[in-house]
Amino acid sequence: MYAIVEIAGHQFKVEKDQKVYVNRLSAEEGDSVEFDNVLLVGDGDNITLGAPAIDGALIGAKVVKHLKGDKVIVFKKKRRKGYRVKNGHRQYLSEIVIESITASGAKKKATSSKAEAKPKAKKETAKAAPKATAKKATGKADDLKKIEGAGPKAAEALVNAGVDTFEKLAKETPEHISEILSEASSRLAHLVTDTWPKQAQMAADGKWDELKEYQDKLDGGIEK
């Protein structure tokens, strides 16, 4: 039996006992994780397609370890401008092993302390959302896109969760920021937020020159 499942914004074809490298997950090493965005399940000649996901299908896996991928060289050049920039990047990854593939009738369960904490986080988000909306409407929300590594979608997710100023973002932990992004969209789960509170603190303090110098040393929000 095999399945095609979306994990942290990417689609993978997986089988039982297979090792897969995915974008960094918020779970700890040794934790059991589940993925319910299963797009296809194949069992011999029987193939089940989702629309887009299969209701009741579930992939169970275990986080083996966290690591960094191979270095990728990013070279930028502008013709006749004398502009050349060379940077290296290593993606933050998680190695997982597929433990089970359930085609139907499964229910996703909270299997770790972090998973148990998510309903509480959602509740807090629901309470904070009206304040964030009101602040955005009056134009007082900070432009969180100025944080290196945070694009428009990530900034929108933070504002919707009530984290709408640099001062609030500076008080958050990278782990909680990643939780907010993962809950907003699986396509934001791969973002590495380790430097976001530090950047936000500089912005909140008005240290824009210092922030620019610091961001020049970052690559997608990650320290080189």
Buried (B, 14 or more C-beta within 10 A) or exposed (E): BBBBBBBBBBEBEBEBEBEBBBBBBBBEEEBBBBBBBBBBBBEEEEEBEBEEBBEBBBBBBBBBEBEEEEEEEEEEEEEEEEEEEEEEBBBBBBBBBBBBBBBEEBEEEEBBEBBEEBEEBBEEBEEBBEEBBEBBEEEEBBEBEBBBBBBEBBBBBBBBBBBBBBBBBBEBEBEBBBBBBBBBEBBBBBBBBBBBBBBBBBBBEEEEEEBEEBBEEBBBBBEE
